[in-house]
């Protein structure tokens, strides 16, 4: 199968490319980049995609997705989750281990990979659990998880509270060259909190979660990363204090990275005033001071990647009272639009920088052979219209779930087509 993507503005941050070029795909790989088809005597392409006036870039890479399978297929499956990813321009996703059973052993990892190979629309990279059952008490068989195909370890929504366990996890992960991902939250400080602690929580009478609960764990684990020399990655960073700590750690040369979600830079705790449970997540939406700090962290390079933390839940679960509803929202299909609307249109990032945070940045963090249009690389490609406006309609989502606070938002920037290993897996109709 030969595909020619013709006349698009090719942006490949990994190779510092920004030019109008044709992209030739052959046998699932990037065959050539150039102003013209690679050779006059070459066989004609099986398909030509007209990208004139559009942007062609490496397929997006999402470091933080919940596919829910096995165990909660009522919320999402590998089939529906990867279809949503394709619609959002993501060609690779890293799925979190909080499945049922937990992905803390080889058999669960192999199940996920087998299902993804057979039915997934995009590449799936499993993340294994740090501890058995995500209970924070005993390390999982990290070597076994890596050999089975896990690219990182994390207890995800359950932070590793025991510093000794976290130290050993970093030491073992360092042996295999993979990052340890921490959901940074001091559970003793969080208590029964359900939103950011501040003016809004006080006025609403809801239990607050202090920003310090994130920063305390980030500070501790940076010290452990310094002790072990291993790679520490902060999931969905949300506070000014955590950003400052990560910036200082990087300045010292420590192997510390972090990601931010679109919902944390696109909105604030003011959204909770509606009492909509689609504004309930962990970490919680923060005040404007923290949102501004996240934008500075994106601008100065402290934040390495944009990840969605796509967390589907059923309508019944989200329709509970705010205190009892589960945390999280879906985010794969709105990530690029929010990034363009809030960050690029808001002059926080250039288009090239935004694409880097969605491609080469995350691929580098997890050592994935993705996020580039280098000749010979897998032909994972996304075609974008950065100026096209559209309205979010969760009823049209490819996900099984509908829990998004962005329903009805008008966004600028839309994914037109997604190609995975030379196969067109999503095209926008019309």
C-alpha positions as CSV (number, residue, x, y, z in Angstrom):
1,X,0.0,0.0,0.0
2,X,1.4,3.3,-1.1
3,X,0.0,6.6,0.1
4,X,1.0,10.1,-1.0
5,X,0.1,13.0,1.2
6,X,0.4,15.9,-1.1
7,X,1.3,19.5,-0.5
8,X,0.8,19.8,3.2
9,X,2.8,21.9,5.7
10,X,4.9,19.2,7.3
11,X,5.8,19.9,11.0
12,X,8.1,17.3,12.5
13,X,9.6,18.8,15.7
14,X,11.8,15.7,16.2
15,X,13.7,16.6,13.1
16,X,13.2,20.4,13.2
17,X,11.2,20.2,9.9
18,X,8.6,22.9,9.0
19,X,8.1,23.1,5.3
20,X,5.6,22.4,2.5
21,X,6.4,18.8,1.5
22,X,4.9,15.7,0.1
23,X,5.0,12.6,2.4
24,X,5.3,9.2,0.7
25,X,4.2,6.2,2.7
26,X,5.1,2.7,1.6
27,X,4.6,-0.7,3.3
28,X,3.6,1.0,6.6
29,X,6.7,3.2,6.8
30,X,7.7,6.7,5.8
31,X,9.4,6.2,2.4
32,X,10.3,9.8,1.5
33,X,9.7,13.5,2.2
34,X,10.1,16.0,-0.5
35,X,8.5,18.7,-2.7
36,X,7.7,16.1,-5.3
37,X,7.0,12.3,-5.4
38,X,10.3,10.5,-4.8
39,X,10.9,9.2,-8.3
40,X,9.4,9.6,-11.8
41,X,9.6,5.9,-12.5
42,X,8.1,4.8,-9.2
43,X,4.7,3.0,-9.2
44,X,1.8,5.4,-8.8
45,X,0.4,5.6,-5.2
46,X,-2.6,3.6,-4.3
47,X,-4.1,6.7,-2.7
48,X,-3.4,10.4,-2.7
49,X,-4.5,12.6,0.2
50,X,-4.7,16.3,-0.6
51,X,-3.2,18.2,2.3
52,X,-2.8,21.6,0.7
53,X,-3.4,24.3,3.2
54,X,-3.3,21.7,6.0
55,X,-0.7,20.5,8.5
56,X,0.9,17.1,8.4
57,X,2.7,15.9,11.5
58,X,3.7,12.8,13.4
59,X,0.8,10.9,15.0
60,X,0.1,12.2,18.5
61,X,1.3,10.1,21.5
62,X,-0.8,10.0,24.7
63,X,1.0,8.9,27.8
64,X,-2.1,8.7,30.0
65,X,-5.2,6.9,28.9
66,X,-7.7,4.6,30.6
67,X,-9.1,1.9,28.3
68,X,-10.9,0.1,31.1
69,X,-10.4,-3.3,29.6
70,X,-10.3,-5.9,31.1
71,X,-13.0,-5.5,33.8
72,X,-15.0,-2.4,33.0
73,X,-16.1,-2.8,29.5
74,X,-19.3,-0.9,30.3
75,X,-17.2,2.2,30.5
76,X,-14.8,1.7,27.6
77,X,-13.1,-1.1,25.6
78,X,-9.8,-1.3,23.7
79,X,-11.9,-1.0,20.5
80,X,-13.9,2.1,21.5
81,X,-11.0,3.8,23.3
82,X,-8.6,3.4,20.4
83,X,-11.3,4.6,18.0
84,X,-11.7,7.7,20.1
85,X,-7.9,8.1,20.1
86,X,-7.8,7.9,16.3
87,X,-10.5,10.6,16.0
88,X,-8.4,12.8,18.3
89,X,-5.3,12.4,16.1
90,X,-3.5,10.0,18.5
91,X,-1.7,7.1,16.9
92,X,-0.2,5.7,20.1
93,X,-1.7,5.5,23.6
94,X,-0.2,4.3,26.9
95,X,-3.0,2.6,29.0
96,X,-3.0,2.8,32.8
97,X,-3.0,-0.4,34.9
98,X,-6.1,0.2,37.0
99,X,-8.1,-2.5,35.2
100,X,-9.8,-5.4,36.8
101,X,-7.7,-7.4,37.4
102,X,-5.0,-4.8,37.8
103,X,-2.2,-5.0,35.2
104,X,0.4,-6.1,37.7
105,X,1.5,-9.3,36.0
106,X,2.5,-10.7,32.6
107,X,-0.9,-12.3,31.8
108,X,-2.9,-9.0,32.0
109,X,-0.3,-7.2,29.9
110,X,-0.3,-9.9,27.3
111,X,-4.2,-9.8,27.2
112,X,-4.1,-6.1,26.6
113,X,-1.6,-6.3,23.8
114,X,-3.4,-9.2,22.2
115,X,-6.7,-7.4,22.2
116,X,-5.0,-4.2,20.8
117,X,-3.3,-6.2,18.0
118,X,-6.6,-7.8,17.0
119,X,-9.1,-5.0,17.4
120,X,-7.3,-1.7,18.3
121,X,-7.3,1.2,15.9
122,X,-4.0,2.6,17.2
123,X,-0.8,1.5,18.9
124,X,-1.3,0.5,22.5
125,X,1.5,0.6,25.0
126,X,0.6,-0.9,28.5
127,X,1.7,0.7,31.7
128,X,2.2,-1.8,34.5
129,X,1.4,-1.4,38.2
130,X,4.1,-0.4,40.7
131,X,2.7,-2.6,43.4
132,X,0.6,-5.7,43.5
133,X,-3.0,-4.9,43.2
134,X,-2.1,-1.2,43.3
135,X,-2.2,-1.6,47.1
136,X,1.1,0.2,47.8
137,X,2.4,-2.6,49.9
138,X,4.5,-5.0,47.8
139,X,6.3,-4.3,44.5
140,X,4.9,-6.0,41.4
141,X,7.2,-8.1,39.3
142,X,8.6,-5.2,37.4
143,X,11.0,-7.2,35.3
144,X,8.2,-9.5,34.3
145,X,6.0,-6.6,33.3
146,X,8.8,-5.0,31.2
147,X,9.5,-8.3,29.4
148,X,5.7,-8.7,28.7
149,X,5.7,-5.2,27.0
150,X,5.1,-2.5,29.7
151,X,6.8,0.8,28.9
152,X,6.5,2.3,32.4
153,X,5.0,1.6,35.8
154,X,2.5,3.5,37.9
155,X,-0.1,2.9,40.5
156,X,-2.0,5.7,38.7
157,X,-4.9,7.1,40.9
158,X,-3.4,5.4,44.0
159,X,-0.3,7.3,44.9
160,X,2.6,5.3,46.4
161,X,2.5,6.7,49.9
162,X,5.3,4.5,51.3
163,X,8.6,6.3,50.6
164,X,10.6,3.0,50.9
165,X,8.4,1.3,48.4
166,X,8.8,4.2,46.0
167,X,12.5,4.2,46.4
168,X,12.7,0.5,45.5
169,X,10.4,1.0,42.6
170,X,12.7,3.7,41.2
171,X,15.7,1.4,41.7
172,X,14.1,-1.5,39.9
173,X,12.7,0.6,37.1
174,X,16.1,2.2,36.7
175,X,17.6,-1.3,36.0
176,X,15.2,-1.6,33.0
177,X,15.4,1.9,31.8
178,X,11.7,2.8,32.3
179,X,10.1,5.7,34.1
180,X,8.1,5.5,37.3
181,X,4.9,7.5,37.0
182,X,3.4,9.0,40.2
183,X,0.0,10.3,40.8
184,X,1.3,13.0,43.2
185,X,-1.1,13.3,46.1
186,X,-0.6,13.1,49.8
187,X,-3.7,11.2,50.8
188,X,-3.4,12.3,54.4
189,X,-3.8,15.9,53.3
190,X,-6.5,15.2,50.7
191,X,-8.7,13.4,53.2
192,X,-12.3,13.5,51.9
193,X,-11.7,16.5,49.6
194,X,-13.6,16.6,46.3
195,X,-12.3,19.8,44.7
196,X,-9.5,22.4,44.9
197,X,-9.2,24.0,48.3
198,X,-9.8,27.7,47.9
199,X,-12.4,30.5,47.7
200,X,-14.7,28.4,45.5
201,X,-14.7,25.4,47.7
202,X,-15.4,27.6,50.7
203,X,-18.3,29.3,49.0
204,X,-19.8,26.0,47.8
205,X,-19.3,24.3,51.1
206,X,-17.4,21.4,49.5
207,X,-14.4,19.7,51.1
208,X,-11.2,21.1,49.6
209,X,-7.9,19.4,48.4
210,X,-4.9,21.7,49.1
211,X,-2.4,22.3,46.4
212,X,0.3,21.3,48.9
213,X,-1.0,17.7,48.7
214,X,0.5,17.4,45.2
215,X,3.7,19.4,45.9
216,X,4.6,17.4,49.0
217,X,4.7,14.1,47.1
218,X,6.5,15.7,44.1
219,X,9.2,17.1,46.5
220,X,9.7,13.7,48.2
221,X,9.9,11.8,45.0
222,X,12.3,14.2,43.4
223,X,14.6,13.5,46.4
224,X,14.2,9.8,45.8
225,X,15.0,10.3,42.1
226,X,18.1,12.1,43.1
227,X,19.0,9.3,45.4
228,X,18.5,6.5,42.9
229,X,19.4,8.3,39.7
230,X,16.2,6.9,38.1
231,X,13.5,8.5,35.9
232,X,10.6,10.0,37.8
233,X,7.6,11.2,35.9
234,X,4.8,13.3,37.4
235,X,1.4,12.5,35.9
236,X,-1.1,15.3,35.3
237,X,0.7,18.1,37.1
238,X,-1.7,20.7,38.3
239,X,-0.1,23.2,40.8
240,X,2.3,26.1,40.7
241,X,4.4,24.6,43.6
242,X,4.9,21.3,41.8
243,X,5.9,23.1,38.6
244,X,8.5,25.1,40.6
245,X,9.9,21.9,42.1
246,X,10.1,20.1,38.8
247,X,11.8,23.2,37.2
248,X,14.4,23.2,39.9
249,X,15.0,19.5,39.6
250,X,15.6,19.8,35.9
251,X,18.0,22.6,36.5
252,X,20.0,20.3,38.7
253,X,20.2,17.7,35.9
254,X,17.8,15.2,37.5
255,X,15.8,12.8,35.3
256,X,12.4,14.3,36.1
257,X,9.7,14.8,33.6
258,X,6.0,15.7,33.7
259,X,2.8,16.0,31.7
260,X,-0.2,18.3,31.8
261,X,-3.8,17.6,30.7
262,X,-5.9,20.0,28.5
263,X,-8.6,20.2,31.2
264,X,-6.1,21.5,33.7
265,X,-4.9,24.3,31.5
266,X,-8.3,25.1,29.8
267,X,-10.5,25.7,32.8
268,X,-10.4,26.4,36.6
269,X,-12.2,25.4,39.8
270,X,-14.9,28.0,38.8
271,X,-16.4,25.3,36.7
272,X,-17.4,23.4,39.8
273,X,-20.0,26.2,40.7
274,X,-22.4,24.3,38.4
275,X,-22.0,21.2,40.6
276,X,-21.6,19.2,37.4
277,X,-19.7,16.1,38.2
278,X,-18.0,16.5,34.8
279,X,-15.9,19.1,36.6
280,X,-14.8,16.6,39.2
281,X,-11.4,15.0,38.6
282,X,-8.2,14.1,40.3
283,X,-6.1,16.1,40.6
284,X,-8.9,18.7,40.8
285,X,-9.4,21.7,38.6
286,X,-7.3,24.4,40.3
287,X,-7.6,28.2,40.6
288,X,-6.4,30.6,38.0
289,X,-3.1,31.1,39.7
290,X,-2.2,27.5,39.2
291,X,-3.5,27.5,35.6
292,X,-1.3,30.4,34.8
293,X,1.7,28.6,36.3
294,X,1.0,25.6,34.1
295,X,1.0,27.8,31.0
296,X,4.4,29.3,32.1
297,X,5.6,25.7,32.6
298,X,4.6,24.9,29.0
299,X,6.2,28.0,27.6
300,X,9.6,27.5,29.4
301,X,9.8,23.8,28.7
302,X,9.3,22.6,32.3
303,X,6.3,20.6,31.1
304,X,7.4,17.9,28.6
305,X,4.1,16.6,27.2
306,X,0.4,17.1,26.9
307,X,-1.6,14.0,27.9
308,X,-5.3,13.5,28.1
309,X,-5.9,11.3,31.2
310,X,-8.9,10.0,29.2
311,X,-11.1,8.6,32.0
312,X,-14.5,7.3,30.8
313,X,-17.3,6.6,33.3
314,X,-20.9,5.6,32.8
315,X,-23.7,8.1,32.9
316,X,-25.1,6.4,36.0
317,X,-21.9,6.8,37.9
318,X,-21.5,10.5,37.0
319,X,-25.1,11.3,37.9
320,X,-24.5,10.7,41.6
321,X,-24.1,13.6,44.0
322,X,-20.8,15.5,43.6
323,X,-19.2,14.0,46.7
324,X,-19.8,10.4,45.5
325,X,-19.3,10.6,41.8
326,X,-16.0,9.2,40.4
327,X,-13.2,11.5,39.2
328,X,-12.3,11.9,35.6
329,X,-13.5,12.9,32.1
330,X,-13.0,11.7,28.5
331,X,-10.4,13.7,26.6
332,X,-9.0,12.1,23.5
333,X,-11.2,13.8,21.0
334,X,-11.0,17.3,22.4
335,X,-7.2,17.4,23.2
336,X,-6.0,19.0,20.0
337,X,-8.9,21.5,19.8
338,X,-8.3,22.7,23.4
339,X,-4.5,22.9,22.8
340,X,-5.0,25.0,19.7
341,X,-7.8,27.2,21.2
342,X,-6.2,27.8,24.6
343,X,-2.5,27.5,24.0
344,X,-1.8,28.4,20.4
345,X,-4.5,31.0,19.9
346,X,-3.7,32.2,23.4
347,X,-0.1,32.7,22.4
348,X,1.2,30.4,25.1
349,X,2.8,28.1,22.6
350,X,3.6,28.2,18.9
351,X,2.0,25.6,16.7
352,X,5.3,23.8,16.4
353,X,5.8,23.8,20.2
354,X,2.2,22.5,20.7
355,X,2.8,19.6,18.2
356,X,6.1,18.8,19.9
357,X,4.2,18.4,23.3
358,X,1.9,16.0,21.6
359,X,4.5,14.0,19.6
360,X,8.2,14.0,20.1
361,X,7.9,15.1,23.7
362,X,5.9,12.2,25.0
363,X,7.6,9.7,22.8
364,X,11.0,10.7,24.2
365,X,9.8,10.4,27.8
366,X,8.7,6.8,27.5
367,X,11.4,5.9,24.9
368,X,8.8,5.0,22.3
369,X,9.9,4.6,18.7
370,X,7.2,7.1,17.7
371,X,6.6,10.8,17.3
372,X,8.7,11.4,14.1
373,X,8.4,11.4,10.4
374,X,11.9,10.3,9.8
375,X,12.4,8.2,6.7
376,X,12.1,4.5,7.7
377,X,10.0,5.3,10.7
378,X,6.5,3.8,11.2
379,X,4.0,5.7,9.1
380,X,2.0,7.1,12.0
381,X,0.7,10.4,10.7
382,X,-1.9,13.0,11.6
383,X,-3.4,15.6,9.2
384,X,-4.7,18.7,10.9
385,X,-6.6,21.9,10.1
386,X,-5.4,24.3,12.7
387,X,-8.0,27.0,11.8
388,X,-11.1,24.9,11.4
389,X,-13.8,25.6,14.0
390,X,-16.1,23.0,15.4
391,X,-18.4,22.4,18.3
392,X,-17.9,19.6,20.8
393,X,-20.8,17.2,20.8
394,X,-20.3,14.3,23.2
395,X,-23.2,12.4,21.6
396,X,-21.0,11.9,18.5
397,X,-18.0,10.6,20.5
398,X,-16.4,7.3,19.6
399,X,-16.0,6.6,23.3
400,X,-18.6,4.6,25.2
401,X,-18.8,7.3,27.7
402,X,-20.0,10.9,27.6
403,X,-18.4,12.5,30.6
404,X,-16.9,15.7,29.3
405,X,-17.2,19.3,30.6
406,X,-16.5,20.6,27.1
407,X,-19.8,19.7,25.5
408,X,-21.0,22.7,23.5
409,X,-17.6,24.4,23.5
410,X,-16.6,26.0,20.2
411,X,-13.0,25.0,19.5
412,X,-10.5,25.9,16.8
413,X,-8.3,23.2,15.3
414,X,-9.6,19.8,14.1
415,X,-8.1,16.5,13.1
416,X,-8.9,15.6,9.5
417,X,-7.2,12.2,9.2
418,X,-5.2,9.7,11.3
419,X,-2.8,7.1,9.7
420,X,-1.4,4.3,11.7
421,X,1.5,2.2,10.2
422,X,0.3,3.3,6.7
423,X,-3.4,2.6,7.2
424,X,-5.9,5.4,7.3
425,X,-7.9,4.6,10.5
426,X,-9.9,7.9,10.7
427,X,-11.0,10.5,8.2
428,X,-13.3,13.4,8.9
429,X,-16.3,13.3,6.6
430,X,-17.0,16.3,4.5
